[in-house]
Amino acid sequence: MQKLLFSFEGRINRAKFWLVLLGVAAVEVIVLSATGGSAYLTAADPAMVMQSMSATGYIPLIIFIPLFWIGLAANVKRWHDRDKSGWWILINLVPVIGGLWSLIETGFLPGTRGSNRFGPDPLQLL
């Protein structure tokens, strides 16, 4: 489980990818709801964000750091499953097209069949 969530090595299939991302999203929603942290997302005024942080503490930030890492690891392993370098995750930085490209490649297209340079086919391990 630790390798699935925190390691950047190997490959994962689409099902595990979506389960990890849905789990991360669920935890984020729960944390934001529990701490009233929606001000982090909606505040345009930096003073309001700081006031919210002083009221709820840094708990959401502390929790979001490992969640961000888990999301990165899942994305890198999906790029590996497509037989591409994990550095392809940087395509998300290209406005509009980058995020769409990444969503299609990692979320909807199947991985390479059989072993590739990043490891054995995750579907053959089942």
Backbone bond lengths (Angstrom), bond angles and torsions (degrees), N, CA, C in turn:
res aa  C-N    CA-C-N  psi(-1)  N-CA   C-N-CA  omega(-1)  CA-C   N-CA-C  phi
1 M - - - 1.451 - - 1.526 110.71 -
2 Q 1.333 116.14 -41.35 1.467 119.53 -179.72 1.527 110.86 -63.19
3 K 1.342 116.52 -38.17 1.458 119.75 178.71 1.521 110.35 -67.08
4 L 1.321 118.05 -37.47 1.461 121.76 179.02 1.521 110.83 -62.66
5 L 1.319 116.92 -41.77 1.454 119.89 -172.96 1.525 114.92 -88.13
6 F 1.303 118.79 -35.88 1.464 120.21 -169.34 1.523 115.48 -113.31
7 S 1.317 118.65 -16.07 1.457 121.51 -177.06 1.527 111.18 -86.86
8 F 1.319 116.06 146.47 1.459 121.52 176.49 1.525 111.11 -100.26
9 E 1.329 117.42 8.08 1.453 121.75 -177.94 1.519 110.65 -101.78
10 G 1.320 115.43 147.62 1.451 121.09 175.62 1.519 113.10 93.99
11 R 1.330 114.40 -163.63 1.457 122.11 -174.84 1.523 109.49 -133.71
12 I 1.333 116.60 152.03 1.459 121.23 169.44 1.523 108.22 -134.38
13 N 1.328 115.09 151.71 1.461 119.31 178.57 1.524 110.46 -83.76
14 R 1.333 115.49 174.74 1.463 119.96 -176.54 1.524 112.53 -63.04
15 A 1.323 117.80 -37.93 1.469 120.46 -177.89 1.534 110.78 -61.65
16 K 1.322 117.08 -48.41 1.468 120.13 178.62 1.524 110.69 -64.34
17 F 1.336 116.46 -38.86 1.458 120.94 178.26 1.527 110.61 -57.17
18 W 1.330 116.53 -51.24 1.464 119.78 -178.88 1.525 111.86 -66.33
19 L 1.333 118.05 -37.14 1.470 120.14 177.52 1.522 111.51 -62.97
20 V 1.326 116.86 -42.39 1.467 120.34 178.71 1.524 110.13 -63.67
21 L 1.341 117.41 -46.81 1.461 120.07 -178.42 1.524 112.19 -66.10
22 L 1.329 117.62 -38.28 1.468 119.94 176.65 1.528 111.02 -66.82
23 G 1.342 116.70 -37.67 1.462 120.06 176.25 1.519 112.14 -63.65
24 V 1.332 116.43 -43.04 1.469 121.06 177.78 1.527 109.86 -61.92
25 A 1.326 116.79 -45.50 1.468 120.59 -179.80 1.527 111.05 -62.53
26 A 1.328 117.29 -40.35 1.468 120.73 179.70 1.527 110.96 -63.82
27 V 1.320 116.80 -43.54 1.468 120.03 178.76 1.525 109.85 -63.98
28 E 1.338 117.33 -40.87 1.465 119.77 179.16 1.523 111.25 -61.89
29 V 1.314 117.57 -42.94 1.470 121.13 179.19 1.524 110.47 -63.73
30 I 1.307 116.79 -42.99 1.472 120.64 -179.92 1.525 110.41 -63.34
31 V 1.335 117.18 -45.20 1.473 120.79 -179.15 1.519 110.50 -64.06
32 L 1.322 116.91 -46.03 1.464 119.66 -179.94 1.525 111.13 -63.65
33 S 1.315 116.97 -39.32 1.465 119.68 179.14 1.522 111.63 -67.37
34 A 1.321 115.82 -41.82 1.463 120.18 -176.66 1.521 112.85 -70.35
35 T 1.316 116.63 -29.57 1.464 119.18 -175.86 1.519 113.11 -104.56
36 G 1.323 116.11 0.05 1.462 118.62 -176.98 1.501 110.75 65.39
37 G 1.322 116.69 29.43 1.448 121.96 -173.33 1.509 115.18 -82.57
38 S 1.320 117.98 14.22 1.460 118.41 179.78 1.531 110.89 -65.14
39 A 1.306 117.67 -17.99 1.465 120.75 177.13 1.526 110.74 -63.45
40 Y 1.358 117.39 -27.56 1.458 120.31 176.42 1.528 110.06 -59.72
41 L 1.333 115.32 -37.13 1.459 119.88 -173.85 1.517 113.32 -89.13
42 T 1.326 117.68 -29.67 1.460 120.52 -171.27 1.522 114.30 -104.80
43 A 1.302 117.59 -14.88 1.467 119.38 -174.24 1.517 111.30 -77.51
44 A 1.322 115.17 127.91 1.460 120.28 174.67 1.521 110.13 -91.65
45 D 1.317 115.91 -20.09 1.456 121.48 -176.84 1.528 109.53 -95.02
46 P 1.333 119.00 119.41 1.460 121.26 179.43 1.526 113.11 -57.34
47 A 1.324 117.78 -31.30 1.465 120.43 178.89 1.517 110.45 -64.55
48 M 1.335 116.58 -36.71 1.471 119.87 179.11 1.527 110.69 -67.52
49 V 1.328 116.56 -37.89 1.453 120.27 177.30 1.523 110.18 -63.50
50 M 1.325 117.30 -44.80 1.465 120.60 179.29 1.524 111.43 -63.79
51 Q 1.337 117.39 -38.70 1.457 120.72 177.62 1.519 109.93 -64.24
52 S 1.321 117.56 -41.12 1.451 121.31 178.09 1.521 110.86 -64.28
53 M 1.338 116.56 -40.31 1.459 120.06 179.89 1.519 111.42 -66.12
54 S 1.323 116.88 -35.65 1.458 118.08 179.37 1.521 110.56 -72.28
55 A 1.323 117.20 -28.59 1.467 120.01 179.82 1.528 111.52 -76.52
56 T 1.330 117.95 -39.28 1.463 120.85 -175.91 1.511 112.86 -102.64
57 G 1.314 117.03 -7.80 1.449 120.15 -176.33 1.513 110.59 80.41
58 Y 1.284 115.50 -168.46 1.450 120.99 -177.94 1.522 111.53 -99.93
59 I 1.321 117.71 17.15 1.457 121.65 -177.17 1.528 112.37 -56.64
60 P 1.340 119.06 -49.46 1.472 117.31 179.70 1.518 112.74 -59.79
61 L 1.311 117.63 -40.74 1.456 121.03 -180.00 1.521 110.66 -63.28
62 I 1.313 117.04 -43.41 1.462 121.81 179.76 1.525 110.67 -63.63
63 I 1.320 117.36 -36.46 1.461 120.80 179.48 1.525 111.29 -77.08
64 F 1.320 118.00 -34.79 1.461 120.49 -176.71 1.520 113.35 -71.51
65 I 1.319 118.63 -24.44 1.464 120.23 179.55 1.532 111.18 -62.14
66 P 1.346 120.07 -52.17 1.469 117.72 176.98 1.535 112.70 -66.94
67 L 1.324 117.72 -30.68 1.463 119.31 177.55 1.523 110.60 -65.77
68 F 1.323 117.21 -38.67 1.459 121.53 176.48 1.526 109.99 -62.46
69 W 1.329 116.52 -43.53 1.464 121.85 179.46 1.532 110.32 -61.68
70 I 1.332 116.78 -43.80 1.466 121.40 179.68 1.526 110.40 -62.26
71 G 1.327 117.41 -42.87 1.456 120.93 177.80 1.517 112.09 -62.89
72 L 1.332 116.75 -41.98 1.465 120.52 176.75 1.526 111.18 -61.82
73 A 1.324 116.53 -45.28 1.468 120.41 -178.72 1.528 110.76 -61.93
74 A 1.323 117.59 -42.83 1.467 120.66 179.50 1.525 110.57 -63.57
75 N 1.319 116.77 -42.45 1.462 119.89 179.51 1.527 111.68 -65.00
76 V 1.314 117.39 -43.89 1.466 120.60 179.58 1.522 110.05 -61.12
77 K 1.321 117.43 -42.96 1.470 119.94 -179.47 1.524 112.13 -67.37
78 R 1.332 117.35 -30.66 1.476 119.25 174.64 1.516 110.45 -69.83
79 W 1.339 118.39 -39.17 1.456 119.69 175.24 1.523 109.72 -62.16
80 H 1.328 117.10 -38.97 1.459 120.43 176.48 1.526 110.45 -61.38
81 D 1.319 117.37 -39.89 1.465 120.68 179.76 1.525 110.78 -64.34
82 R 1.315 116.92 -27.39 1.468 121.72 176.22 1.532 111.09 -85.24
83 D 1.349 116.72 6.44 1.464 124.86 -179.05 1.528 112.09 62.42
84 K 1.331 114.47 40.02 1.464 120.75 176.52 1.525 108.19 -127.39
85 S 1.298 115.63 154.91 1.456 121.54 179.32 1.529 110.13 -62.27
86 G 1.310 115.78 149.18 1.460 120.93 175.69 1.517 112.96 -63.21
87 W 1.324 116.45 -18.83 1.468 120.39 178.18 1.523 111.67 -65.49
88 W 1.336 117.55 -14.05 1.465 120.31 175.78 1.526 111.20 -62.19
89 I 1.304 117.57 -16.06 1.470 120.34 177.96 1.531 110.30 -59.80
90 L 1.322 116.40 -24.88 1.467 120.52 -179.84 1.523 112.96 -68.17
91 I 1.319 117.28 -11.26 1.464 119.03 176.76 1.520 110.80 -63.72
92 N 1.325 116.75 -20.52 1.462 120.85 176.46 1.526 112.11 -62.15
93 L 1.308 117.51 -19.52 1.464 120.97 -179.69 1.524 112.99 -77.71
94 V 1.339 116.74 -14.13 1.468 120.38 176.85 1.528 107.08 -78.02
95 P 1.321 117.83 122.10 1.471 120.13 -176.73 1.534 112.41 -56.91
96 V 1.307 115.52 138.65 1.467 127.28 175.88 1.525 112.67 61.24
97 I 1.315 118.26 -66.63 1.458 121.46 -173.64 1.527 111.74 -66.97
98 G 1.317 117.92 -36.66 1.460 121.05 -177.86 1.521 112.83 -62.08
99 G 1.321 116.96 -46.76 1.463 120.13 179.19 1.512 112.10 -65.09
100 L 1.315 116.52 -39.53 1.465 120.92 178.82 1.528 110.47 -65.81
101 W 1.322 116.27 -44.49 1.462 121.18 178.21 1.527 110.26 -59.04
102 S 1.321 116.04 -47.69 1.455 120.93 -179.42 1.525 111.55 -62.19
103 L 1.317 117.12 -42.72 1.467 120.99 178.66 1.520 110.75 -59.90
104 I 1.308 117.14 -46.26 1.464 120.28 -179.00 1.521 111.12 -65.88
105 E 1.340 116.45 -47.96 1.477 120.55 -177.58 1.527 112.32 -62.97
106 T 1.319 116.48 -48.64 1.470 119.11 -173.11 1.522 113.20 -88.72
107 G 1.321 116.37 -29.51 1.458 118.27 -174.46 1.510 115.79 -94.36
108 F 1.325 117.66 -24.57 1.456 118.85 -171.53 1.526 115.28 -125.15
109 L 1.320 118.76 -29.39 1.462 120.17 -178.82 1.525 110.56 -83.56
110 P 1.334 117.01 141.70 1.472 118.91 179.84 1.522 111.38 -70.83
111 G 1.313 115.30 158.65 1.459 120.61 176.43 1.511 111.15 -77.42
112 T 1.312 115.58 173.37 1.454 119.23 177.61 1.521 109.50 -69.47
113 R 1.316 114.87 142.93 1.469 119.70 179.20 1.523 109.67 -80.05
114 G 1.303 115.19 141.80 1.451 120.10 179.91 1.527 111.23 76.80
115 S 1.298 114.00 -175.02 1.467 119.67 -179.17 1.522 110.34 -71.60
116 N 1.310 115.18 150.09 1.459 120.76 170.83 1.522 107.55 -134.67
117 R 1.305 117.68 -171.34 1.467 120.27 -174.35 1.526 113.34 -66.98
118 F 1.351 117.45 -10.47 1.468 120.70 -179.06 1.525 113.24 -102.72
119 G 1.330 117.24 -2.37 1.452 119.59 176.63 1.512 112.81 138.16
120 P 1.334 115.40 -176.25 1.463 119.94 -178.96 1.526 112.01 -72.65
121 D 1.307 116.32 159.65 1.457 122.98 178.28 1.531 109.05 -62.72
122 P 1.345 119.26 121.64 1.466 120.09 -178.64 1.525 112.88 -65.19
123 L 1.315 118.70 -23.20 1.464 120.96 179.04 1.526 111.30 -76.30
124 Q 1.331 118.33 -26.81 1.466 121.34 178.09 1.528 111.53 -78.95
125 L 1.330 116.95 -15.97 1.463 120.92 179.42 1.513 111.90 -80.80
126 L 1.348 117.50 -14.30 1.473 121.08 -176.29 1.477 111.73 -73.33
